[in-house]
Amino acid sequence: MKILYFGGGFVGACSAAVSADSGHEVLVYDINKDLVSSLSSRDKDKIESCLFEKGLGDLIIRNQARIKFTFDLADAEKYINETEAIFMCLPTPERDGTGETNLEIYEAAAKNLAEILIKRNNSAQNSYVLIVNKSTVPIDMVNRTKEIMLAAGVKNFGVGSNPEFLVEGKAIEGSVRPPRVVVGADSEKDFMIFRNIYSRFVESANIAYLEVSPAEAEASKLLANYILFSRLANCFDVVGRVCEKFPGLQFENIRKVLITDTRIGDWGFYDSLFAGGSCFIKDARSLSHQLKAKGTKADLVDNVLSANQRQLDNFLSRAKEELNFTWSGKIVGLLGLAFKQDTNDIRNAASLGTTEFLLTQGVKQIKAYDPVTGSNYLKYFAEHKAADKINLVAAEAEAISNVDILIIATDWPQFRGLSDLIMKNLPKGAVIMDGRRMLATRYGELAKAGYDIIAVGSPLIKAA
């Protein structure tokens, strides 16, 4: 099949690469020239410098005969005559913290698409095409997409939904071997196109291939993210808080007891200073907004959002409350800038809220380190009036040396082995704030070495 992708970001590039690997001929259109240049470079390092996703560079290079990238809409117009499916993979950000989805980018792209669709087959529009919402969109978005197409005079088309349930850092693995594929369509004709696209999964014994309505597909994406988000918030705000307030409880031991109940399972049962990323917060706010727009309450959804923010606020406040620590004039080491391991994505990362807090508290300097996403972090704070206090360092040791307090904000696996480096380089009497419990197995040893430790899921651990 020939497939066109509108949008070459995280979702579009990963989905297109897997489609090409499935044997389809793929064209990816994006207005970002730098992104298109990187994805077209056939250089793994260059590809992953803009979209750091394990395996993405290799997959694109291996399937380069079947996948092309362009920023020229005319290329998409030439391609459209034989295209059977068009995936809409556009950003759908939140509008000004309201929960409402900002559809300006999506709708502008849809209108551009409509302009070339009406020209296909010398304007006869003889060939049928399925437009697929891959972006996370409001539950009734299929109808809005149809309205845009019909208003422009597009004929002989269908609109479906195929939400992505990808985990950043494991998106390629999750696309090649997904636990489920969800497609939403209104007709058997559209379901047949989906079956051709995903033929490698339709009859798989290990993959659930689920056919539902477009609205059900879109609702399922929002609800799945909310349920996952709520698991994290419950662990932070209840399980973790109990372990912080009652001496003698080891978070890891409590976790083992809970997750061995098969009804509970193990997903989401880890403690952290904050749950960030591009999906959970945005999608929960969107779900809340849509429910309220329908005249009902969304108290549980709102409580999850509040619990997540409360977790970060609680963590950062503990230094003053439990140690009478004064931030003003202090040098802070900040380990981990991405919102989680295996990605360069800083959207809603704990490092952002932490840095904003530190700057408002008047710290002297922030020595920040992350293995892959330093440039994105610096770009975020570039215009901040106190940005000169942020110093991006090249190694963990630099972020640890000569600081008054060390904060771990991302769960990069290599941070678990930093205890010896800390005892060698972190001044005695400094404070360790472990927002991911990365050093949990050696808290006692670190305390004996002279460090006060504040960790999510533990009471204050005083230096021996």
C-alpha positions, 0 to 999 in steps of 0.5 A: 500500500501507499501511505501518506503521513501528515506530521513527522514527529515522535508519533508520525516518524515511528508509525511511518518507520514501522509501516515501511518495515511492514512493506508499505510505501510511505511518504512523510510530510512535515513543515519542519525543514530541520526535522525532515533533513535529519530524518532523511539523512540516513545518519543514525546519530543525526536522526536520533539527535532530533528524535531520540527513540531507540531503534528508530534510526536503524529502522528508517535506514534499513527501510530507506527504499520504502520511506521518504520525508518531505517538507514540500506539499507539492510532493504530497500532492504528486503522491496522493493519486495512489494513496490509500490511507493518510495518517494525521500525526499532528501536535494537539497541545492543551490550550492555555492550561484549560484542558481544551485541546488546541486544534489549530495545527491539526485543522490547518493541516487538515485544510492543506490536505483537503486542498490536495485531495480535491485535485487527485485523479485530475480532480475526478477524485475516483480513488477512495482514501481513508483519513486516519486520526493518529493524533490524540484528539477529542472524542468527537474529532472524526466528525470535525475532520469530516466537516473540514473535508466536506466543506472543501469539496472532498469526495470518496473518503472515509475517516477513521481512528487509530490511536497510538499507545506507545511508550516513549523510549520503547516506541519502536519495540512497542510498534513492532510487537504491540500488545494491541492494535486499536482501529476505529471505523464506520464501514467495512470498507474502512476496516478492510483498509486497516486490515491491509495496513496492519496485516502483520498483526491481524492474525497474530496469536499474541496481539489483540487486534480490536475493531471499534467505532472511531469515537470508541477508539478515541475515548479509549486512548484518553481513558487508558492514559487516565487509568495509567496516570491514576495508578502513578498518582495513587502510588505517589500520594498514598503508598509513598506517603504512608512510607514517608510518614511511618518509620520502619516501612521500606517502600520496596518491601511494601511494593512487593507485597502489593504487586504479588496480588494479581488483581493489582499487578505491578504497573505504576508501582514505583515512587517518583517526584512527578509524572511528566511527559507529553500524554498523561497530564494533557490527556487527563486535563482534556478528559476532564474538560470534555466531561465538564463540557457534557455537564458532568463532574470530573472530580476523580480526574481532577484529583489525580492531576492535583495529586501529581502536582502535590507530589512535586511540591511536597518533595521540594518543600521537605528540605526546608520543613525537615532540615531547615535548609535554606535554598538562597545562595546555594549551589544545586546539582540536578541529575536528570532533565528528561521526563523519564529514561530513554528519551530526550523529551522534556515535556512536563519533566520534573526537571522543569518544575524543579528548576523553576522552584530553584530559581524562585528560591534564589539559588546561586547556581544549578549544575544540570546533567542529562545524558541526552537532553541538555540542549532541549532543557537549555532551550526551554529556559533560554529566555528566563530572566535567571537563565544565567544561573543554569550551567549544563555540565558534561558528566555526572561527576561535575553535577555532584562536585562542589554542590550543597544539595544534589537532586535526582529527577530522572530514572536513568539506569546509570544513576543507580550506580552513583553512590561511590561517585557521590561519596567521592565527590559530594562534600560531606554535610551536603543533602541528597534528594532522591526523587526516583529512589535510585540510590535506595539500596545504599541509603544507609551507607550514604547516611554513614558517609555524612549525607542527609537524605530526602527520598520519595517514599522514605522518612528523612534519613539523617547523616550518621 
